[in-house]
Amino acid sequence: MNIFITGATGFIGRHVCALLTAQGHEVVALMRRPQELDLLRQRIAALGGDSRRLSCLAGDLGQPGLGIAEVVPALDVVVHLGARFAWKLDVPTARRVNVEGSLSVAELARAQGARLVFASGFMLENREHLEALGINPNVADGVNWPRVYRRVGAYEASKLEAALKTRAFALEKDVDGVEVQPATVAGHSRTGELDRSQPLYQLIDNLASGRLAMVPGTPSHWLPLVAVDVLAKLIAVAATASPVPRQILALDAATPSLADLLTLVADELGRKPPRRHIPLPMLSALLKVPGLPALMNTEPEALHFIQTSRFDTRATERFLTAQGIVMPPIETVVRATAQAYRDKTEVAVP
């Protein structure tokens, strides 16, 4: 297949490109800095991909028409993983890149008659959270988006808006659309590799650095996880298999509570895990004090992803089984991730 991908240089995107090229597909990456293609090829090769099957088009999600000046080759699939991620992201940038950019990618898929695979997030399946924000997951119109942006921050709000509007576009234009809803990404199940920009890496770093004295939330709170290699396999089969569900919740329901997760990490790091809990409203209030977010290396927006809601993953599990994908024990993934962090930081210290 000929597959176009955004977000190829990101942590998840690199793993997806490695899988797709190793399977013999031709992959065209949208790149803001096409001069870095050789570096991306090296990274893809290091992950077991066939870098000869990777090419690029210069472009930018934040530009009209994706900023593509060249002729786009005929495509079978468009995979949209790109997004601007940052806490305290400004609203105009979030909407321009994450919302309008997503619709531009969807339009490319429509124009090419290609399947559209796009990543949203697991919070789209948290019905209680959506209801509190005044969002009907089946209707893109009628949402008070300025209120949502104020409530949860520009990053999460823009991802929610992008998902609902991309869903609506795909239905209206009869695009073969597949939405993958990832949980928070954990490291590779075998190597533990995790990019330092990922929220779980920051959580591990906070624990290792002594900045995590208490467990956010209650004993029932958790941070849903998915191993990056499992997520990459799901995205790859969503792009190439048939039939495929319109929505795939990429989440390991066996993820332990946040307290137990931190205990696993602490055990690998040789640290004492935090035992006491701090209510999320109290922690959120503390993080409004100037300087504390930087001191604690935690932003209030990140707290929305720590929750008590559980999810029905039976459809995903059936799809995994049908595709021959085995989800490794999440405790093994967490330990591997913590070990990789420990090994990397030990090497970094003289």
HUFEN-V881512 format. One record per pair of residues at least 12 apart in sequence whose ideal C-beta (glycine too) atoms are under 10 Angstrom apart, sorted by the first residue. I is the first residue (numbers start at 1). J is the second residue. Records with the same first field share a line. If there is no record, write none. Layout:
BEGIN
I: J, J
END
This chain:
BEGIN
1: 20, 23, 24, 25, 26, 27, 75, 76, 77, 114, 115, 239, 240
2: 25, 26, 27, 28, 73, 74, 75, 76, 77, 112, 114
3: 16, 17, 20, 21, 23, 25, 26, 27, 28, 29, 53, 75, 76, 77, 78, 79, 114, 115, 117, 236, 239, 240
4: 26, 27, 28, 29, 30, 57, 66, 72, 73, 75, 76, 77, 78, 79, 80, 105, 108, 109, 112, 114, 116
5: 17, 20, 27, 28, 29, 30, 54, 56, 77, 78, 79, 80, 81, 82, 105, 117, 235, 239
6: 29, 30, 31, 59, 60, 61, 66, 78, 79, 80, 81, 82, 83, 101, 102, 104, 105, 108, 118, 119
7: 29, 30, 61, 79, 80, 81, 82, 83, 85, 119
8: 20, 27, 28, 29, 30, 31, 37, 40, 43, 44, 54, 56, 79, 81, 82
9: 29, 30, 31, 32, 33, 36, 37, 39, 40, 43, 56, 81, 82
10: 81, 82, 83, 85, 195, 197, 198
11: 81, 185, 187, 193, 194, 195, 196, 197, 198, 201, 228, 231, 232
12: 81, 119, 180, 182, 185, 195, 198, 228, 231, 232, 235
13: 29, 40, 44, 79, 81, 82, 119, 232, 235
14: 29, 40, 43, 44, 46, 47, 49, 195, 228, 232
15: 43, 44, 47, 48, 49, 185, 188, 193, 228, 229, 230, 231, 232, 233, 235, 236
16: 44, 47, 49, 79, 81, 117, 119, 228, 231, 232, 233, 234, 235, 236, 238, 239
17: 29, 40, 41, 43, 44, 47, 49, 50, 51, 53, 54, 79, 81, 232, 236
18: 43, 44, 45, 46, 47, 48, 49, 50, 51, 54, 229, 232, 236
19: 44, 47, 48, 49, 229, 232, 233, 235, 236, 237, 239, 240
20: 44, 49, 50, 53, 54, 77, 79, 232, 235, 236, 239, 240
21: 41, 44, 45, 47, 48, 49, 50, 51, 52, 53, 54
22: 44, 45, 47, 48, 49, 50, 53, 236
23: 49, 50, 53, 236, 239, 240
24: 50, 53
25: 50, 53, 54, 76, 77, 236, 239, 240
26: 50, 52, 53, 54, 55, 73, 75, 76
27: 44, 49, 50, 51, 53, 54, 55, 56, 77, 79, 239
28: 53, 54, 55, 56, 57, 72, 73, 75, 78
29: 41, 44, 54, 55, 56, 57, 59, 79, 82
30: 56, 57, 58, 59, 60, 61, 66, 67, 68, 72, 78, 80, 82, 101, 105, 108
31: 55, 56, 57, 58, 59, 60, 82
32: 58, 59, 60, 61, 62, 63, 67, 82
33: 56, 58, 60
34: 55, 56, 57, 58, 59
35: 56, 58
36: 56
37: 51, 54, 55, 56, 58
38: 51
40: 54, 56
41: 53, 54, 55, 56
47: 188, 191, 193, 229, 232
55: 73
57: 69, 70, 71, 72, 73
58: 70
59: 72, 82, 101, 104, 108
60: 82, 97, 101
61: 80, 82, 83, 84, 96, 97, 98, 100, 101, 102, 104, 105
62: 82, 84, 92, 93, 95, 96, 97, 98, 100, 101, 104
63: 96, 97, 100, 101, 104
64: 96, 100, 101, 104
65: 104, 107, 108
66: 82, 101, 104, 105, 107, 108
67: 101, 104
68: 104, 108
72: 108, 111, 112
73: 112
74: 112, 113, 114
75: 108, 109, 111, 112, 113, 114, 115
76: 112, 113, 114, 115, 239, 240
77: 109, 112, 114, 115, 116, 117, 176, 178, 238, 239, 240
78: 105, 106, 107, 108, 109, 110, 111, 112, 114, 115, 116, 117, 118, 175, 177, 239
79: 105, 109, 114, 115, 116, 117, 118, 119, 178, 180, 235, 236, 238, 239
80: 101, 102, 104, 105, 106, 108, 109, 116, 117, 118, 119, 120, 162, 166, 179, 180
81: 105, 117, 118, 119, 180, 182, 232, 235
82: 97, 98, 101, 102, 105, 118, 119
83: 97, 98, 99, 101, 102, 118, 119, 120, 121, 155, 158, 159, 162
84: 96, 97, 98, 101, 154, 155, 158
85: 97, 98, 155, 158, 159, 197, 198, 199
86: 153, 154, 155, 197, 299, 301
87: 153, 154, 155, 156, 199, 293, 298, 299, 300, 301, 302
88: 153, 154, 155, 293, 299, 300, 301
89: 149, 153, 154, 155, 156, 157, 158, 301
90: 154
91: 145, 146, 149, 150, 153, 154, 157, 158
92: 154
93: 154, 158
94: 149, 153, 154, 155, 156, 157, 158, 159, 161, 162
95: 145, 149, 154, 157, 158, 161, 162
96: 158
97: 158, 162
98: 154, 155, 157, 158, 159, 160, 161, 162, 163
99: 145, 157, 158, 159, 160, 161, 162, 163, 164, 165, 166
100: 158, 162, 165
101: 158, 162
102: 116, 118, 119, 120, 158, 159, 161, 162, 163, 165, 166, 169
103: 162, 165, 166, 168, 169
105: 118, 162, 166, 169
106: 118, 162, 165, 166, 167, 168, 169, 170, 173, 175, 177
107: 169, 173, 175
109: 166, 169, 170, 173, 175, 176, 177
110: 169, 170, 172, 173, 174, 175, 176, 177
111: 173, 175
112: 175
113: 174, 175, 176
114: 175, 176, 239
115: 175, 176, 177, 178, 238, 239, 240, 242, 244
116: 166, 169, 170, 173, 175, 176, 177, 178, 179, 239
117: 176, 177, 178, 179, 180, 234, 235, 236, 237, 238, 239, 240, 244, 248
118: 162, 163, 166, 167, 170, 177, 178, 179, 180, 235, 238
119: 159, 162, 163, 179, 180, 181, 182, 231, 235, 238, 248, 250
120: 159, 160, 162, 163, 164, 166, 167, 179, 180, 181, 182, 247
121: 155, 156, 159, 160, 162, 163, 179, 180, 181, 182, 183, 184, 250, 305
122: 181, 182, 183, 184, 224, 225, 226, 249, 250, 251, 305, 307, 309, 311, 313
123: 152, 156, 159, 160, 163, 181, 183, 224, 304, 305, 307, 309
124: 137, 159, 160, 163, 164, 167, 179, 181, 247, 249
125: 137, 181, 183, 224, 247, 249, 251, 309, 311, 312, 313
126: 224, 304, 305, 307, 309, 310, 311
127: 309, 311
128: 307, 308, 309
129: 152, 156, 160, 304, 305, 307, 309
130: 143, 148, 160, 164
132: 151, 152
133: 145, 147, 148, 151, 152, 156, 157, 160, 304
134: 147, 148, 151
135: 148, 157, 160, 161, 164
136: 164
137: 160, 163, 164, 167, 247
138: 164, 167, 168
139: 164, 167, 168
140: 161, 163, 164, 165, 166, 167, 168, 169, 171, 172
141: 164, 165, 168
143: 157, 160, 161, 164, 165
145: 157, 158, 160, 161, 164
148: 160, 161
149: 161
151: 304
152: 300, 301, 303, 304, 305
153: 299, 300, 301, 302, 304
154: 301
155: 299, 301, 302, 304
156: 301, 302, 304, 305
157: 301
163: 179, 181, 247
166: 179
167: 179, 246, 247
170: 246
171: 246
176: 242, 244, 246
177: 244, 246, 247
178: 234, 235, 237, 238, 239, 241, 244, 245, 246, 247, 248
179: 238, 245, 246, 247, 248, 249
180: 231, 234, 235, 238, 239, 244, 245, 247, 248, 249, 250, 316
181: 226, 234, 247, 248, 249, 250, 251, 311, 316
182: 224, 225, 226, 228, 230, 231, 234, 235, 248, 249, 250, 251
183: 200, 223, 224, 225, 226, 227, 231, 249, 250, 251, 252, 253, 255, 305, 311, 313
184: 198, 199, 200, 203, 223, 224, 225, 226, 251, 255, 302, 305, 306
185: 198, 199, 200, 201, 225, 226, 227, 228, 230, 231, 232, 250, 337
186: 198, 200, 201, 204, 223, 225, 226, 227, 228, 229, 230, 231, 252, 255, 261, 330, 333, 334, 336, 337, 338
187: 200, 201, 204, 225, 227, 228, 229, 333, 334, 335, 336, 337, 338, 339, 340, 341
188: 227, 228, 229, 230, 232, 328, 333, 336, 337, 340
189: 227, 228, 229, 230, 326, 327, 328, 329, 330, 332, 333, 334, 336, 337
190: 227, 229, 328, 332, 333, 336
191: 228, 229, 336, 337, 339, 340
192: 227, 228, 268, 332, 333, 334, 335, 336, 337, 338, 339, 340, 341, 342, 343, 344
193: 228, 229, 336, 337, 340, 341, 344
194: 227, 228, 333, 336, 337, 338, 340, 341, 344
195: 228
196: 341, 344
198: 228, 337
199: 223, 298, 299, 302, 305
200: 223, 225, 261, 265, 334, 337, 338, 341
201: 337, 340, 341, 344
202: 297, 298, 299, 302
203: 216, 223, 258, 261, 262, 265, 297, 298, 302, 306
204: 261, 262, 265, 266, 268, 269, 334, 337, 338, 340, 341, 342, 345
205: 297, 341, 345
206: 262, 296, 297, 298
207: 261, 262, 265, 266, 269, 271, 272, 273, 274, 338, 341
208: 265, 266, 268, 269, 270, 271, 338, 341, 342, 345
209: 271, 297, 345
210: 271, 272
211: 295, 296, 297, 298
212: 262, 265, 266, 271, 273, 274, 296, 297, 298
213: 274, 275, 276, 278, 296
214: 259, 274, 275, 276, 277, 278, 279, 282, 283
215: 257, 258, 259, 260, 261, 262, 263, 273, 274, 275, 276, 277, 278, 306
216: 258, 259, 262, 274, 277, 278, 279, 280, 282, 283, 284, 298, 302, 303, 306
217: 257, 258, 259, 277, 278, 279, 280, 283, 303, 306, 307, 308
218: 257, 258, 259, 277, 278, 279, 280, 306, 308
219: 257, 258, 259, 260, 277, 308
220: 257, 258, 259, 277, 307, 308, 309, 310
221: 257, 258, 259, 277, 279, 280, 303, 306, 307, 308, 309
222: 255, 256, 257, 258, 259, 260, 261, 305, 306, 307, 308, 309, 310
223: 255, 256, 257, 258, 261, 262, 302, 305, 306, 307
224: 249, 250, 251, 252, 253, 255, 305, 306, 307, 309, 310, 311, 313, 330
225: 251, 252, 254, 255, 256, 261, 330, 333, 334, 337
226: 249, 250, 251, 252, 255, 316, 327, 330, 333
227: 250, 252, 327, 328, 329, 330, 332, 333, 334, 336, 337
228: 333, 337
229: 325, 327, 328, 333
230: 250, 251, 252, 320, 325, 326, 327, 328, 330, 333
231: 248, 250, 251
232: 250
233: 250, 320, 323, 324, 325, 326, 327
234: 248, 249, 250, 316, 319, 320, 323, 325, 327
235: 248, 250
236: 323, 325
237: 319, 320, 322, 323, 324, 325
238: 250, 319, 323
240: 323
241: 319, 322, 323
243: 319, 322
244: 319, 323
245: 315, 316, 318, 319
247: 315, 316
248: 313, 315, 316, 319, 320
249: 311, 312, 313, 314, 315, 316, 317, 319
250: 313, 316, 320, 327
251: 310, 311, 312, 313, 316
252: 313, 316, 317, 327, 328, 329, 330, 333
253: 310, 311, 312, 313, 314, 316, 317, 327, 330
254: 313, 327, 329, 330, 331
255: 310, 330, 331, 333, 334
256: 330, 331, 334
257: 308
258: 274, 277, 306, 307
259: 273, 274, 275, 276, 277
260: 273, 331, 334
261: 273, 330, 331, 334, 338
262: 274, 275, 334
263: 275, 334
264: 330, 331, 332, 333, 334, 335, 337, 338
265: 334, 335, 337, 338, 339, 341, 342
266: 338
267: 334, 335, 338
268: 334, 335, 336, 337, 338, 339, 340, 341, 342
269: 338, 339, 341, 342, 345
270: 342
271: 338, 342
280: 300, 303, 304, 306, 307, 308
281: 303
283: 296, 298, 300, 303, 306
284: 300, 301, 303, 304
285: 300
286: 298, 300
287: 299, 300, 301, 302, 303
288: 300
313: 327
END
